């Protein structure tokens, strides 16, 4: 993106059950996705994101000891086996 390009974002403010204010940014405008539906999808997606974060941390995905794709693949598969 060069300096002349721009992107329009929409901010959605909400209060989760814990009472802390949260803001979400999206490039989907209200006519494309109304706020209520956005929040439904966000809640559904949150479980997926949480599970991904858990797996990433447990499998130590970001701390491979090699740069070779075959070694990384072997390490990842070994971690998966050890996790089960």
C-alpha positions in Angstrom: 0.0 0.0 0.0 1.5 3.3 -1.0 1.0 6.6 0.8 -1.9 7.6 -1.4 -3.9 4.4 -0.7 -6.3 4.5 2.2 -8.6 2.1 3.9 -11.9 2.8 5.7 -12.4 1.0 9.0 -15.4 0.7 11.3 -15.0 0.7 15.0 -17.4 -1.4 17.1 -17.5 -0.8 20.9 -18.9 -3.3 23.3 -18.9 -4.4 26.9 -18.2 -8.1 27.5 -19.4 -9.8 30.6 -16.3 -8.8 32.5 -17.2 -5.1 32.2 -14.1 -4.0 30.3 -14.6 -1.9 27.2 -13.5 -3.5 24.0 -13.2 -2.1 20.5 -13.1 -4.1 17.3 -12.0 -2.8 13.9 -13.4 -4.2 10.7 -13.5 -3.1 7.1 -17.1 -4.3 6.8 -19.5 -1.4 6.9 -23.0 -1.6 8.6 -24.7 -2.1 5.3 -22.6 -5.2 4.7 -22.9 -6.6 8.2 -25.0 -5.2 10.9 -23.6 -4.8 14.4 -25.7 -7.6 16.0 -24.7 -10.1 13.4 -21.1 -9.0 13.6 -21.1 -9.6 17.4 -22.7 -13.1 16.8 -19.9 -14.0 14.4 -17.2 -12.6 16.7 -18.4 -14.7 19.6 -18.4 -17.8 17.4 -14.9 -17.0 16.2 -13.6 -16.3 19.6 -13.6 -20.0 20.5 -11.7 -20.8 17.4 -9.1 -18.1 18.1 -8.7 -19.2 21.7 -8.1 -22.8 20.7 -5.6 -21.7 18.1 -3.7 -19.7 20.6 -3.7 -22.6 23.0 -2.4 -25.0 20.4 0.2 -22.5 19.2 1.5 -22.1 22.7 1.4 -25.8 23.6 3.1 -26.8 20.3 5.6 -24.0 20.6 4.9 -23.1 16.9 7.0 -20.0 17.0 10.2 -21.5 18.5 11.4 -24.0 15.9 15.1 -24.8 16.1 15.6 -25.1 12.3 14.9 -23.0 9.2 14.5 -26.0 6.9 10.9 -26.8 5.9 11.3 -30.5 6.3 12.8 -30.1 9.9 10.0 -27.7 10.9 7.4 -30.2 9.6 9.0 -33.0 11.5 9.1 -30.9 14.7 5.5 -29.9 14.3 4.3 -33.4 13.7 6.3 -34.7 16.7 4.8 -32.0 18.9 1.3 -33.0 17.7 2.0 -36.6 18.6 3.3 -35.7 22.0 0.3 -33.5 22.7 -2.1 -36.4 22.2 
